Amino acid sequence: MGIIQRNNVNISGRGASTMVFAHGFGCDQSMWRRLAPSFHDDYRIVLFDHVGSGSSDLAAYDVDKYDSLHGYARDLIEIVREVADGPVVFVGHSVSCMIGLLAALEAPQLFSAQAMVTPSPCYVNDGDYIGGFTREDIDDLLLTLEHNYLGWSSAMAPAIMGVPDQPELGAELINSFCRTDPRIAAQFARVTFLSDHRGVLPLNVTPTLILQASEDVVAPRAVGEYMHRTMRSSTLRVVENNGHCPHVSAPVATAEAISAFLRTTPT
């Protein structure tokens, strides 16, 4: 099966430059529906599903390949080479920010800029580093997810979305989680929440926007500030939003922040 079918790649937009969007854990490309249209006139938009998510080819899921984020990064490099003639703007959410970073470190010529929406290089507190969770928190989270994925999804999705005045958005995230194979979700969660990519942040040379939500239970503001201090060629922007998914719950502010960054960055 080809790359387009493997990752359910969809292309739209009218621009000359290409913008590639990558979704976070438990989601699929539909989570960009409120943000991506803002860029249709200026960019060629590429949406895809990580293998194991959405309408990707589940038969292509390999437990060894996807036992680290590097497997997903290799897929991203293949997608970019397949769909674009020149370097692309990469927009990632949550764990996909680190997938994009790893891809840009391996093939920097393919990426002109990165917009990281609520990123985290490490979710576990470590000395002076505040990742947002203790190791015990993560172990409990993963144990619950592995034994009762549907219950975990129903409990966690509203907190992750973080907009109680828009319960339909939390329900949408629950439905997205529930469409994912629990076995694949369990492995992806373990790879996501136990990874530590702080060591590669200083190696980044691609102009990068770190887009932080003002209130985020998954990636607190201290994480974005740490990344900005550590990663050269980075810009930190805070969007007033309660939750880990500002591209869904605050799409206008998110689009404005990305557009302002790109106006100052040759792409």
C-alpha positions in Angstrom: 0.0 0.0 0.0 1.3 3.5 -0.9 2.0 6.3 1.6 -1.2 8.2 0.6 -3.4 5.3 1.4 -1.4 4.2 4.5 -1.8 7.5 6.2 -5.1 8.5 4.6 -3.6 11.7 3.2 -5.9 14.4 2.0 -4.9 17.5 0.1 -6.8 20.8 -0.4 -6.1 24.5 -0.5 -4.9 26.9 -3.2 -1.5 28.2 -2.1 1.9 27.7 -3.6 3.5 26.6 -0.3 2.5 23.5 1.5 1.3 23.2 5.1 1.2 19.8 6.8 -1.0 19.2 9.9 -0.4 16.3 12.3 -2.9 15.4 15.0 -2.3 14.4 18.6 -2.9 11.2 20.6 -6.3 9.6 20.3 -7.3 12.0 17.5 -7.4 12.0 13.7 -7.1 14.7 11.0 -10.7 15.8 11.6 -9.6 17.7 14.7 -8.1 20.3 12.3 -11.4 21.2 10.7 -11.7 24.4 12.7 -8.2 25.6 12.0 -7.0 24.4 8.6 -9.6 26.4 6.6 -8.0 29.6 7.8 -4.9 28.8 5.6 -6.7 27.4 2.5 -6.2 30.5 0.4 -2.5 30.9 1.2 -1.3 27.3 1.4 -1.7 23.8 0.0 -3.1 21.9 3.0 -2.1 18.4 3.7 -3.9 16.4 6.4 -3.2 12.8 7.4 -3.8 10.2 10.1 -0.9 8.6 12.0 -0.9 4.8 11.4 -3.2 3.3 13.9 -5.5 6.3 14.0 -8.5 7.5 12.1 -8.8 6.0 8.6 -5.2 5.0 8.3 -4.3 1.5 7.2 -4.4 -0.5 10.5 -2.7 -3.4 8.7 0.4 -1.1 8.5 0.7 -0.8 12.3 3.9 -2.4 13.5 4.4 -2.7 17.2 8.2 -2.5 16.9 8.3 0.4 14.5 5.9 2.5 16.6 7.5 1.7 19.9 9.1 5.2 19.7 8.2 8.5 18.2 10.9 7.9 15.6 8.7 5.5 13.7 6.0 8.2 13.3 8.7 10.7 12.4 9.9 8.4 9.5 6.3 8.3 8.3 6.1 12.1 8.3 9.3 12.4 6.3 7.9 10.0 3.7 4.6 11.9 3.5 6.4 15.3 3.0 8.6 13.8 0.3 5.5 12.3 -1.4 3.3 15.5 -1.3 5.6 18.5 -1.6 8.3 19.7 -4.0 9.9 22.1 -1.5 10.1 22.6 2.3 6.8 22.7 4.2 5.3 24.5 7.1 4.6 21.8 9.7 1.8 22.3 12.3 1.7 19.7 15.0 -0.5 19.2 18.1 0.7 17.7 21.4 2.8 14.6 20.8 3.0 15.4 17.1 5.1 18.4 17.9 7.9 16.1 19.0 7.3 13.9 16.0 7.7 16.9 13.8 10.8 18.0 15.6 12.4 14.6 15.2 11.6 14.6 11.5 13.0 18.1 11.1 16.2 17.1 12.9 16.6 14.1 10.5 15.7 16.0 7.3 15.9 19.7 8.0 15.7 20.6 4.3 12.1 19.4 4.2 10.8 21.9 6.8 10.8 25.7 6.5 9.0 26.3 9.8 7.2 24.5 12.6 4.1 25.6 14.6 3.9 23.5 17.8 0.4 23.6 19.4 0.7 22.8 23.1 3.9 20.8 22.8 5.8 18.9 25.5 9.2 17.2 25.2 8.7 15.4 28.6 5.5 15.0 30.6 7.2 13.8 33.8 8.5 16.2 36.5 12.3 15.9 36.9 14.1 18.0 39.4 13.6 21.7 38.4 11.8 20.6 35.3 8.0 20.8 35.6 6.4 18.5 33.1 3.0 18.5 34.8 2.9 14.9 36.1 4.8 12.7 38.6 6.0 9.3 37.4 3.3 7.8 39.6 0.7 9.9 37.9 1.7 8.6 34.5 1.9 5.0 35.7 -1.6 5.3 37.1 -2.9 6.9 33.9 -1.4 4.2 31.7 -2.7 1.4 34.0 -6.2 2.8 33.9 -6.0 3.3 30.1 -4.8 -0.3 29.5 -7.5 -1.9 31.7 -10.5 0.4 30.9 -9.8 2.5 27.8 -13.4 3.5 27.3 -13.8 4.6 30.9 -10.5 6.5 30.7 -11.6 8.2 27.5 -14.9 9.4 29.0 -13.2 10.7 32.1 -10.2 12.4 30.5 -11.5 13.9 27.3 -13.5 16.7 28.9 -10.5 17.6 31.1 -8.2 17.6 28.1 -10.6 19.7 26.0 -11.1 22.0 29.0 -14.2 24.0 27.9 -17.2 23.1 30.1 -19.3 25.7 28.4 -18.9 23.8 25.1 -19.6 20.2 26.2 -20.0 19.1 22.5 -16.2 19.6 22.0 -15.5 17.2 24.9 -18.0 14.7 23.5 -16.2 14.9 20.1 -12.9 14.1 21.7 -14.5 11.2 23.6 -15.8 9.8 20.3 -12.4 10.3 18.7 -10.7 8.4 21.5 -13.3 5.6 21.3 -12.7 5.1 17.6 -9.1 4.1 18.2 -8.2 0.5 18.8 -7.5 0.2 22.5 -4.4 -1.9 22.0 -2.9 0.7 19.7 -4.0 3.5 21.9 -2.3 1.9 24.9 1.0 1.6 23.1 0.8 5.1 21.7 0.0 6.5 25.1 3.0 4.7 26.7 5.3 6.0 23.9 3.8 9.5 24.3 3.8 10.0 28.0 7.1 8.2 28.8 9.2 9.8 26.1 11.8 12.4 26.9 13.1 14.5 24.1 14.5 17.4 26.1 18.0 16.6 25.0 17.3 17.3 21.3 15.7 20.7 21.7 19.0 22.6 21.4 19.7 20.9 18.1 16.7 22.4 16.3 17.5 24.9 13.5 14.0 25.2 12.0 12.1 28.4 13.0 9.6 27.3 15.5 6.5 28.7 17.1 5.6 27.3 20.6 1.9 27.9 21.0 0.9 27.6 24.6 -2.6 27.6 26.1 -2.9 29.9 29.2 -4.4 27.0 31.2 -3.5 23.4 30.2 -3.6 20.3 32.4 -1.5 18.3 30.0 1.3 20.8 29.1 1.5 23.6 31.7 3.0 27.0 30.8 6.3 26.1 32.5 6.8 23.5 29.7 6.5 26.1 26.9 8.7 28.5 28.8 11.3 25.7 29.2 11.2 24.9 25.5 11.6 28.5 24.5 14.7 28.9 26.7 16.2 25.7 25.4 15.3 25.7 21.7 17.0 28.3 19.5 15.0 29.9 16.7 11.9 29.6 18.8 9.0 32.0 19.4 6.7 31.6 22.4 3.1 32.7 22.1 0.4 32.2 24.8 -3.3 31.9 23.7 -5.9 32.6 26.2 -7.6 29.2 26.4 -8.5 26.6 29.0 -7.5 23.2 27.6 -5.0 21.3 25.6 -6.7 21.8 22.2 -6.8 25.5 21.4 -7.0 24.6 17.7 -10.4 23.2 18.5 -11.7 25.4 21.3 -9.9 28.7 20.2 -9.3 28.3 16.5 -9.4 32.0 15.6 -6.8 33.0 18.2 -4.7 30.0 17.2 -4.8 30.9 13.5 -3.9 34.5 14.3 -0.9 33.4 16.3 0.3 31.0 13.6 -0.2 33.6 10.9 1.6 36.3 12.8 4.6 33.9 13.3 4.6 33.0 9.6 4.6 36.6 8.5 8.0 37.0 10.2 9.4 33.7 8.9 10.4 33.0 5.3 8.5 29.9 4.1 
